[in-house]
Amino acid sequence: MNPEEHRRFTERLVETLAGDARVLGVVALGSTAEGADRYSDHDLFVVAEPGHAEALRATQSWLPDPSRIVLAFRETAHGVKVLWDDGHLAEFAVFEPGELALARAERRWRVLLDRADVAARMASVERATAEALRAGAPAAAWHAGQFLTQLLVGVARWRRGERLSARQFVTRAALAHLVPLLDVGNAEGGGPSIDPLRRFETRHPAAGAALDAALRLDPPAAAAALLDLAERALAQDTAAAAAHAAAIAAVRRVAGERAGERAG
């Protein structure tokens, strides 16, 4: 779906919902709000009159081209994923006005239909999301510790022959704790994010390219490359660098020694 097709799809959807008296609002999220490219899906919140939200979740007849839908399933209590035969994906959640406070949203949203102070409610959702993320953000030392120990476990499992588990530890679990360390000075406004991997390459092109290259390697070599990135990130804080230097050296030694043993 090219950007113009994406825009027309959105217009058709909003036109249909605007004609439905049960619907109080429509909110576009992510690239649906800010400008789609050929890889964009549709992300939406729909706000419904009390007592009517479940009916909208349970049917796809209000979506464009319902006869071309090949998959639809409930992802969460409020959310549904829908796939069309051309590979286009829509993810939407339907809330009653009082339930919208349960949602989480960051800066990238736009109200497309508003019959119930939806814009004000979404501004409140954005503020609450930011506050919750800040309040729940772990300390950098916790991320560093988790990163190092996840790498160590991943390398050990690789050597044991547990290749799938090893890749999960190195390329997912360890990565999830490295990215917050690298994402200091986030150009999109700072602070923790719902998904810190989204558009990481835009914020940090060099680090993004280095991460991508590292994750293509086998876990022991990937671990060494990720350790290099972690050292550079921690070097921004002298105390943090000193506190973790011995642990980084230990993990690097284990990965290197075992790699050498395998090669020998």
C-alpha positions, -999 to +999 in steps of 0.1 A: +000+000+000+016+032-011+012+065+008-018+077-013-035+044-009-029+045+028-044+080+030-075+069+010-079+039+032-079+061+063-104+085+047-128+056+039-125+042+074-131+076+091-161+083+067-177+050+077-172+056+114-184+092+112-217+078+099-220+054+129-238+070+158-221+046+182-187+061+174-175+091+194-140+094+181-111+081+160-074+086+168-046+078+144-014+066+159+022+064+147+028+067+110-010+067+104-010+100+123+022+115+109+026+103+074+027+068+061+052+051+037+048+019+017+056-002+048+031+014+072+002-004+087-028+013+102-028+020+139-060+034+154-080+040+186-118+041+182-139+056+210-174+042+212-206+050+232-208+031+264-221-004+258-211-004+221-174-010+221-175-047+222-197-049+191-172-029+171-144-051+183-163-082+173-170-074+137-149-061+108-178-049+086-170-013+093-134-016+080-126-009+043-129-040+020-141-064+046-145-092+020-107-091+015-099-097+052-080-130+056-073-129+093-088-111+123-081-119+159-084-104+194-049-094+206-059-078+239-091-070+258-096-039+237-074-045+207-078-064+174-054-072+145-067-075+110-049-086+078-061-081+042-052-103+013-027-078-001-007-080+031-019-048+047-023-048+085-045-028+108-042-027+146-070-010+164-083-008+199-119+002+208-125+020+241-155+035+258-147+071+269-140+060+304-117+033+292-095+055+271-074+062+302-062+026+301-045+033+268-009+043+263+003+067+237+033+089+231+037+120+210+027+105+176-011+107+175-038+127+157-075+129+163-095+123+131-130+124+146-140+140+179-175+139+194-166+135+231-135+156+240-113+129+225-084+153+219-083+164+256-086+128+267-057+118+244-035+147+258-042+132+292-032+098+280+000+111+266+009+128+299+000+098+319+021+075+296+051+097+299+048+099+337+044+062+340+074+055+319+095+079+338+084+065+372+090+029+361+123+035+343+150+013+358+184+028+367+212+026+342+232+003+365+203-022+365+202-022+327+240-026+326+239-055+350+211-072+331+229-066+297+261-082+309+245-112+326+222-119+297+252-119+273+270-143+295+241-167+297+237-164+259+273-173+251+272-202+276+241-217+260+257-213+225+287-233+237+264-259+251+246-263+218+214-245+228+216-223+197+181-210+196+180-200+233+215-184+230+203-162+201+173-151+221+195-141+251+220-121+229+199-106+202+168-099+223+173-100+260+207-084+261+198-059+234+167-047+253+190-036+281+218-022+259+195+002+239+185+023+269+222+028+277+228+039+241+197+060+239+209+088+262+201+122+247+172+108+226+167+134+199+129+129+200+126+146+234+144+123+259+131+100+285+121+064+283+099+051+255+073+024+251+095+008+224+130+023+225+140+003+194+115+022+172+134+046+149+166+041+169+186+043+136+172+078+130+182+090+164+216+073+164+227+064+129+262+052+138+251+031+168+222+017+148+244+005+121+269-010+146+240-028+164+227-042+131+261-054+121+267-070+155+234-088+156+242-106+123+271-124+139+271-156+159+264-150+196+300-151+208+312-126+182+280-106+186+286-104+224+321-090+218+307-063+195+279-054+218+304-051+247+323-026+227+292-005+223+283-008+260+318+004+270+315+034+248+280+042+262+292+038+298+323+059+292+300+090+292+297+085+330+331+080+346+317+064+377+295+040+357+324+030+335+346+023+366+318+004+383+313-020+354+349-023+339+357-055+358+324-071+348+328-062+312+363-076+312+350-109+328+322-113+302+346-105+274+372-130+287+346-158+290+332-151+255+367-149+240+382-178+258+353-201+249+354-189+213+391-198+212+385-232+227+359-239+201+381-228+173+410-249+187 
